[in-house]
């Protein structure tokens, strides 16, 4: 999960629902960019697991 989170995190290092959603869109639109992570089904499973980690271990965003 750490390697996947690092790949997805923006410059601010944040991994949230929008980051995971953009990764899923990227998987559909540019599947070759994800070959090193496995099949489409495997990557979707990893993204789902990362979502569970974010929900379970994450914290609320601070208002800006």
Short mmCIF file of the C-alpha atoms (twelve columns), coordinates in Angstrom:
data_MODEL
# 
_entry.id   MODEL 
# 
loop_
_atom_site.group_PDB 
_atom_site.id 
_atom_site.type_symbol 
_atom_site.label_atom_id 
_atom_site.label_alt_id 
_atom_site.label_comp_id 
_atom_site.label_asym_id 
_atom_site.label_seq_id 
_atom_site.Cartn_x 
_atom_site.Cartn_y 
_atom_site.Cartn_z 
_atom_site.pdbx_PDB_model_num 
ATOM 1  C CA . UNK A 1  0.000   0.000  0.000   1 
ATOM 2  C CA . UNK A 2  2.813   2.419  0.744   1 
ATOM 3  C CA . UNK A 3  4.284   2.173  -2.749  1 
ATOM 4  C CA . UNK A 4  0.868   2.688  -4.323  1 
ATOM 5  C CA . UNK A 5  0.099   5.636  -2.032  1 
ATOM 6  C CA . UNK A 6  3.430   7.235  -2.936  1 
ATOM 7  C CA . UNK A 7  2.669   6.788  -6.646  1 
ATOM 8  C CA . UNK A 8  -0.717  8.445  -6.283  1 
ATOM 9  C CA . UNK A 9  0.049   11.206 -3.812  1 
ATOM 10 C CA . UNK A 10 0.283   14.700 -5.181  1 
ATOM 11 C CA . UNK A 11 2.985   17.205 -4.412  1 
ATOM 12 C CA . UNK A 12 1.396   17.727 -1.007  1 
ATOM 13 C CA . UNK A 13 1.642   14.004 -0.196  1 
ATOM 14 C CA . UNK A 14 -2.119  13.682 0.313   1 
ATOM 15 C CA . UNK A 15 -4.023  10.566 -0.679  1 
ATOM 16 C CA . UNK A 16 -7.784  11.029 -0.555  1 
ATOM 17 C CA . UNK A 17 -10.919 9.950  -2.402  1 
ATOM 18 C CA . UNK A 18 -10.263 12.271 -5.335  1 
ATOM 19 C CA . UNK A 19 -6.723  10.943 -5.785  1 
ATOM 20 C CA . UNK A 20 -7.953  7.362  -5.770  1 
ATOM 21 C CA . UNK A 21 -10.746 8.276  -8.192  1 
ATOM 22 C CA . UNK A 22 -8.309  9.905  -10.609 1 
ATOM 23 C CA . UNK A 23 -6.171  6.759  -10.437 1 
ATOM 24 C CA . UNK A 24 -9.169  4.638  -11.418 1 
ATOM 25 C CA . UNK A 25 -9.887  6.939  -14.375 1 
ATOM 26 C CA . UNK A 26 -6.226  6.751  -15.360 1 
ATOM 27 C CA . UNK A 27 -6.358  2.960  -15.192 1 
ATOM 28 C CA . UNK A 28 -9.234  2.981  -17.697 1 
ATOM 29 C CA . UNK A 29 -7.802  5.639  -20.004 1 
ATOM 30 C CA . UNK A 30 -4.097  4.714  -19.858 1 
ATOM 31 C CA . UNK A 31 -3.909  1.046  -18.856 1 
ATOM 32 C CA . UNK A 32 -0.295  0.658  -20.012 1 
ATOM 33 C CA . UNK A 33 0.801   3.067  -17.274 1 
ATOM 34 C CA . UNK A 34 -0.389  0.477  -14.766 1 
ATOM 35 C CA . UNK A 35 1.138   -2.700 -16.265 1 
ATOM 36 C CA . UNK A 36 3.733   -2.985 -13.506 1 
ATOM 37 C CA . UNK A 37 0.929   -3.221 -10.918 1 
ATOM 38 C CA . UNK A 38 -0.828  -6.188 -12.536 1 
ATOM 39 C CA . UNK A 39 -4.031  -6.729 -14.463 1 
ATOM 40 C CA . UNK A 40 -6.852  -4.205 -14.436 1 
ATOM 41 C CA . UNK A 41 -8.732  -6.329 -11.905 1 
ATOM 42 C CA . UNK A 42 -5.656  -6.523 -9.669  1 
ATOM 43 C CA . UNK A 43 -5.103  -2.771 -9.785  1 
ATOM 44 C CA . UNK A 44 -8.756  -2.106 -9.004  1 
ATOM 45 C CA . UNK A 45 -8.418  -4.408 -5.997  1 
ATOM 46 C CA . UNK A 46 -5.320  -2.494 -4.844  1 
ATOM 47 C CA . UNK A 47 -7.152  0.815  -5.202  1 
ATOM 48 C CA . UNK A 48 -10.055 -0.585 -3.197  1 
ATOM 49 C CA . UNK A 49 -7.674  -1.744 -0.475  1 
ATOM 50 C CA . UNK A 50 -6.009  1.671  -0.424  1 
ATOM 51 C CA . UNK A 51 -9.440  3.270  -0.045  1 
ATOM 52 C CA . UNK A 52 -10.067 1.063  3.000   1 
ATOM 53 C CA . UNK A 53 -6.729  2.122  4.493   1 
ATOM 54 C CA . UNK A 54 -7.559  5.802  3.939   1 
ATOM 55 C CA . UNK A 55 -10.994 5.397  5.541   1 
ATOM 56 C CA . UNK A 56 -9.648  3.403  8.479   1 
ATOM 57 C CA . UNK A 57 -6.379  5.238  9.151   1 
ATOM 58 C CA . UNK A 58 -6.833  8.655  7.562   1 
ATOM 59 C CA . UNK A 59 -7.703  11.913 9.216   1 
ATOM 60 C CA . UNK A 60 -10.110 14.693 8.388   1 
ATOM 61 C CA . UNK A 61 -8.803  17.397 6.120   1 
ATOM 62 C CA . UNK A 62 -8.246  20.765 7.710   1 
ATOM 63 C CA . UNK A 63 -10.241 23.697 6.399   1 
ATOM 64 C CA . UNK A 64 -8.176  26.140 4.397   1 
# 
